[in-house]
Amino acid sequence: MGLVLIAWVSDPLAESMARGKEVYEMNCVVCHLGQGEGLEGVNPPLAGSDYLMKNPEKAARAIKFGQRGEIVVNGVTYNSYMAELGLYDDEIADVMNYIMNSWGNKADTLITEEWVAGIEKE
């Protein structure tokens, strides 16, 4: 019987998404719902969201500092209030990776804690 070596391959995106799913389920699901569909006219969708995919920095800023004022998502205007969630930068990076790679979304970059740390309040 020969020796079998098992190599553990790290997948930073998959690991971040797994953590991000937990953050989403604890903080975001109430407003954006279970499949990221949101509630038209009230809470914008994350699933298939043109705003999220074209403006990841604005989306991360909304998670980090809250959101107030009009935004247009998939042609629908939203003018609701999103409170600051009080998440750490690593949690924001993880939830961003989760929402940007779920429900038909596919990002081409990995969001990092360092990238989130560089986002400042407007």
BELCORSUL-V594645 format. One record per pair of residues at least 4 apart in sequence whose ideal C-beta (glycine too) atoms are under 8 Angstrom apart, sorted by the first residue. I is the first residue (numbers start at 1). J is the second residue. D is the distance in whole Angstrom. If there is no record, write none. Layout:
# BELCORSUL-V594645
i j d
I J D
I J D
This chain:
# BELCORSUL-V594645
i j d
10 15 7
11 15 6
12 16 6
12 110 6
13 17 6
13 97 6
13 101 7
13 110 6
14 18 6
15 19 7
16 20 6
16 93 7
16 94 5
16 97 4
16 98 7
16 110 7
16 111 8
17 21 6
17 94 7
17 97 5
17 98 5
17 101 6
17 102 7
18 22 7
19 23 7
19 91 8
19 94 4
19 98 8
20 24 6
20 91 8
20 93 8
20 94 4
20 95 4
20 96 7
20 97 5
20 98 3
20 99 7
21 25 6
21 98 5
21 102 8
22 26 6
23 27 6
23 28 7
23 87 7
23 91 5
23 94 6
23 95 4
23 98 7
24 28 5
24 29 6
24 32 8
24 95 5
24 98 6
24 99 7
25 29 5
27 85 5
27 87 7
27 95 7
28 32 5
28 46 8
28 95 7
28 99 8
29 33 6
29 34 6
31 38 7
31 39 8
31 43 4
31 82 7
32 36 6
32 37 8
32 38 5
32 43 6
32 44 8
32 45 7
32 46 5
33 37 5
33 38 6
33 39 7
33 43 8
35 47 6
35 103 6
36 45 6
36 46 4
36 47 4
36 49 8
36 99 6
36 102 6
36 103 4
37 45 5
37 47 5
37 103 8
38 42 7
38 43 4
38 44 5
38 45 4
38 46 7
38 47 8
38 73 8
39 43 5
40 45 8
40 76 6
41 76 7
41 78 7
42 78 7
42 80 6
43 78 7
43 80 6
44 49 7
44 51 7
44 71 7
44 73 4
44 74 8
44 76 7
44 78 5
45 49 5
45 73 6
45 74 7
46 52 6
46 99 5
46 102 8
46 103 7
46 105 7
47 102 7
47 103 3
47 104 6
47 105 7
48 74 7
48 103 7
48 104 5
48 105 7
49 53 6
49 73 6
49 74 7
49 105 7
50 54 6
50 73 7
50 74 5
51 55 6
51 58 8
51 59 7
51 71 6
51 72 7
51 73 4
51 74 8
52 56 7
52 59 5
52 73 8
52 99 7
52 100 7
52 105 7
53 100 7
53 105 6
53 107 7
55 59 6
56 60 6
56 96 7
56 100 7
56 107 7
56 111 7
57 61 6
57 119 6
58 62 7
58 71 8
59 63 7
59 96 7
59 99 8
60 64 6
60 92 6
60 96 6
60 111 7
60 115 8
60 116 6
60 119 6
61 65 6
61 67 8
61 119 5
61 121 7
61 122 7
62 66 7
62 67 4
62 82 6
63 85 6
63 87 7
63 92 5
63 95 7
63 96 7
64 84 7
64 85 8
64 87 7
64 89 8
64 92 6
64 116 7
64 119 6
64 121 8
65 84 6
65 121 5
65 122 8
66 81 7
66 82 6
66 83 5
66 84 4
66 85 8
67 71 7
67 81 7
67 82 4
68 81 5
68 82 8
69 79 7
70 77 6
70 78 7
70 79 5
71 77 8
71 78 5
71 79 8
72 76 7
72 77 5
72 78 7
73 78 6
87 91 4
87 92 5
87 95 7
88 92 7
89 93 6
89 113 5
89 116 4
89 117 5
90 94 6
90 113 4
90 116 8
91 95 6
92 96 6
92 116 5
93 97 6
93 111 5
93 112 6
93 113 5
93 115 7
93 116 5
94 98 6
95 99 6
96 100 6
96 111 4
96 116 7
97 101 6
97 107 7
97 110 7
97 111 5
98 102 6
99 103 8
99 105 7
100 105 5
100 106 8
100 107 4
100 111 7
101 105 6
101 106 6
101 107 6
107 111 8
111 115 6
111 116 7
112 116 7
113 117 6
114 118 7
115 119 7
